[in-house]
Amino acid sequence: QVQLVESGGGLVQPGGSLRLSCAASGITFSMSPMDWYRQAPGKQRELVAAISSGGSTNYPDSVKDRFTISRDNAKNTVYLQMNTLKPEDTAVYYCHTIRRGMNYWGQGTQVTVSS
């Protein structure tokens, strides 16, 4: 079965950095698009970064130039490097992929940006 396991969340001060990791299994990782979403309390889940199987990336304006998504196909892992973090980046971050038309999500990892 498909499993996505996130790690790397935590508490960081404003202006700091974190790198999230998502280890995938049960999929042909190199051929799978991978995304990172986040959900803050009381808000809808939103896309923060996407990477295609070919390595093309996409970001919303809210995180562009601060967040970088990357993938290591040898390790079946996708990363989210987050720099210049702001309090409004506080959320649970989820790894996501689609396989045969079905959506798969990780369990989420909490990121808290606070002084």
Steps between C-alpha positions, in 0.01 A plus 500: 500500500599862454668657801626854538691580819593860578769615741691815586237725650546694821516837667708772334539872551387748235765528232623149562510194278374143504526211258213253477541152357243257366595137446274320255432131447252300297534721193735527206649808655703622202183517291281662765420867542549606861359795690512670835183650648438673830200562721485763771234489773165617364628522143475285190785277394713679241770399255843641583725317253478248220758305304433293192663169416726694267604747769292803402391697805213730585434728798230746606606862540478471880808274517679567172868586551483366858407132455672246275368155417740232379505125454751219530373213289773268631363546852129522409494824694369849436621800697370845583766754595335792676697820554414840646209345687218722619239449775238461227685189378389323817297196395496125468690410183390201295668303226270399212501299182251359253512142377248354257266790567505460879639758741743390769604708801757468772413539866631857509774675692448811713697814420476782753665836436511704817736702714 
